[in-house]
Amino acid sequence: MTLEPRTRLGFYEILGPLGAGGMGEVYRARDARLGREVALKVLPDALAREAERQARFDREARLLASLNHAAIATVHGFEEAEGVRFLVLELVPGETLEERIYRHRCVEAWSMVIPWVGIPLADVLKRFQPNSRAKYVAFKTLLNRAQMPGQRSNVLDWPYVEGLRIDEAMHPLSLLAVGLYGEVLPNQNGAPLRLVVPWKYGFKSIKSIVRVTFVENQPPTSWNRQAAGEYGFYSNVNPEVDHPRWSQATERRIGQDGLFTPKRKTLMFNGYGDQVASLYAGMDLKRFY
């Protein structure tokens, strides 16, 4: 349901849209009773007519109301007016989310095109005013073997860690993602926060981030620590530097290329060379792979 500014739902006056996705539309509104601004969530028209979606919306409201955490908006109410059911939430100031459609190139020679939702990494890092000693940014993922059974294996030394040079982290293409395909980021895709660096191989885009640290020296990274001869610190997409066990000159695009379709040529920096090549001017990219 699209609500225009000045629309009234009971005691609430719609001020404008805040965001929308497949599972809901959120509006800034004014509570006339208490003289405060709130966020109202309603179901899209297509879902509002489905009994199962309404039941799911009810469960969402009850679940959120049962939680009390600094990172979760407070539920003020679950109401109905003018035939519309809506969730009344605390209005939390924050960054405006952006949708970025990026090519994603896996080191295993497949690729996808993914619409991410997130915040420019630079906007977050600048808030902490890094000084001249901050040469790199180190990232660490959640370590929870009960929730993430794969961490019980010895494939890597957990938790997963990654790093970027400070100029890479501050580049406008670097993104902290909180969603994809217009939805909240699923657990398996790195909820609640993952890195997206589209000119690098996918393993650089660390998932489920719990710590970000400015450091002076190059930080360790999980795959480089595990197999330095196969996975470099930089890990820029480079069709001229093969993996020891397969070529990186071509790739198969999931969702576009069939099983018997010839593979497409991989582009330097995954096609983002015009934007990022200057970061590596004068560097031997075969040595610093």
N, C-alpha and C positions, 0 to 999 in steps of 0.2 A: 504494500500500500504506500503510495507516494503522498506525503503530507506537505502541503504548501505552508510557507511562513504565515503566521497569524491564525492558522487553523487551531481550534480549541478542542481538546480532549478532556472533558471534565474541568478540573481546576488547572489544567496545563495548557499553555500557549506555545505552539511550535515557533521557534526562532529561526531554525534552518537545519539542513542536513549535516550530520557528522561523518557518516560513512554507510556503506551498504555492501552486502555480500550475499552469497547464496542462501544463508541461513537467517538473515535478518537485516533490517534497516534501522539505523540509529540516528536520533535527532536531538539537537539541543532544544531545551524547552524551559519555560519559566513556570515555577510553581507559585500560583497566585495566593495560595493560603499562607505559605511560609516565606514568600519573598526571596526565593533562591532559584538558581539555575540548576537543572538536572539533565540527565540523559534519558531519553525514552527509546526503548527497543520494541519494534513491532515486526511481525512476520510479513514477508512479501506477499502480494496478492495471490500468487500462484500457490503458495503454501498455506495461507490462512484458511483456505477452504478444505484442507485435508485434516481429517480427525486425528490421524497419527501424528502429523506435524504439530497440531495444537497440543496433543498430549505430551509430546517431546518438549515443547515450549514450557508447559507447566512443570515438567520435571527439572528443566534447566533453572527455572525461577526458584524452586524449592531447594535445589542443590546450592545455588549461589547464596541464598539466604542463610544457609547453614554454615557458611564459611566466614572466617574472621581472620584476615591476613592483610598486611600492609600493601601487598602487590595485587590485591583483588578489590575492585570497586564495591562499595557497600550497596546493598539492595534496600531501597526505601519503600518499595511496594510493588504489588502485582495487581493491576486494576483493569477495569473495562469501562469504556465510555463511547458513545456514538457507534456502538456495535464493534468497537475495536478493543482487543485485549493488548495490553502493553506492560512492559517491565520498566519500572522507574529505578534508575541507577544514579549513584553519585557521579557527578561530572568531574572528571579528573583532567586537569590541564596536561598537555603533552604535545609531542611532535605530530605533524600531519604525515600520515603514511603515504607512501608513493608506490605505484605499481611500475615495476621494471621488467620488461620482457627481454631476457638474456639467453644467449646460447650457452649451453652447459656441455663441456667436453670432459668425459671420463678418461682417465689414464689407460683404461682397457679398450680404447678405440671405438667407443660408441658415444653418441651425443643426443641431446634433446634441446628443445626450445621451451623455456619455462617462464611463466608470468609470476614473478615474485612480488610480494608485498612487504615493504619494510621502510627503514630509515637509513639515510646515508651514514656510513660509519664515521665519516669525518665530523658530522654534526654532533655525534655523541662524544667523540674523543676530545673535541675542542672545549667542551664544558669543563674538562679537568685540567686545562691549561698546561699541557706537557712542556717541560723546559728543554733546553738544548741537549741535555744528557739522554733524552728519550730518542734513541736511534731505531728502536724496534718496538713492536707491540706483540705481546705473547698472549695466547688464548688457551684456556683449559676447559675441558668438557666435564659434565657430571660423572661421578663415579658412584654407581649404584648397581651392584651385581644382581640384586633381587629384582629390580625393575628392568635392568638391561642384561639378560642372560648371556649375551655374546661377550660381555666383559669377564665371564668366568673362564674364557679360553686364554691360551697363551700366545695367540697370534701377535699381540702387541703388548707393550708395557703400559697398562692403563694407569691413570686416565689418559685419554687422547689429548695431545697438545699440538698446537700449531703456532705459526708466527708470520708476521709480515714486517718488512721494512717500514719505517714510519711514513715515508712518502707514498708507498703503496697503500697503506691503510688510510691515508688522507686523500687518496685519489677519488674523484667524484663517482667513479663506477663501483667502488667498494660499498657493499650494502650489508646491513644487519637485517635479516629477514625474520618476520613474524608470521608470514602467511604465504600461500601460493594458490594459484587458480581461484583467487577471490575468497579463500577460506582461511581460517586460522591454521597455522602450521601443525600438521599431525605429528604425533610422537615419533613415528618412524622417519620423518623428514627433518627431525632436529628440534622439535619444540622444547622450550618456548622461543628460543633465539638461536639463529645460526648465521654464519658468515657466508657471503656470496661474493666471490672474486672472479668475474666471468672470463678473464684472460688467462687464468691458471687452471690446471687440472682439478677435477672435482674434489679430490681428497684434501685440498687446501681449505675447502669450505667447511670448517669444523662445525659440528652440530652440538646442540644442547649446552651452550656456553654458560659457565658459571663464574668464570673469572677472566678479566682482561687487565693486563699489567703492562705499563711502560717499562722497558728495560734498555740498558746501555749496550749490551752485547747480544749477538745473534742468539736467539733462544732455540732450544732443541725442538724438533718436530717429530711426531710419532713414526711416520714411515721412513724418514731419513735416518732416524736412530735405529730402526729395524733393519733397513737395507740401503745403506748410503749409496751403493753403486747403482741402485735402480731408481731412487727417489731423491731428487735434490731439494735443497731448501727453497729455491725459487719456484720450481715446478711450473714455469710458464709453458703454455701450449706451444710446441715447436715441432713442426713436421720434419725438420732436418736433424733432430736428435731422437733416435729410436730408443725405446725401452730395450734392455738386453734380450728380452724374449719375444718381442713383436715390433712391428713397424708402427710409427706414429704418423706416417705420411697420409693415411686415409682413415675414414671413420664411417660408421653406419648410423644414420639418423633415425632414432626410434620414433615411430609415428608417421614417418614420411618415406623411409626406404624399406622396400620389401626384402625378404630373405635372399632373393636371387637378383636384386638390383645391384649394379656395380657400386662399390663404396665411393663416397665423395671425397675430394681432396680436403685435407685439414688445412686451415688457414693459420698463418703465424699469429700468435697471441689470440687465437680463436676468432680472428676477424676484427679484433679491437686494436690493431696496431696503430692506427691513426691517433688514437687517444692515449696509448700507454707506451709506445716504443721509446719515447724520450726518457722514460724512467731508467732505461737500461743503455743509454748512449755510451759507447766506448767499452762496454762489457763484452767479454767472450761468452756468448750464450751457450756454447757447447761445453765450456768448462763450468760455468755457473748455471747449470741446468735445473 
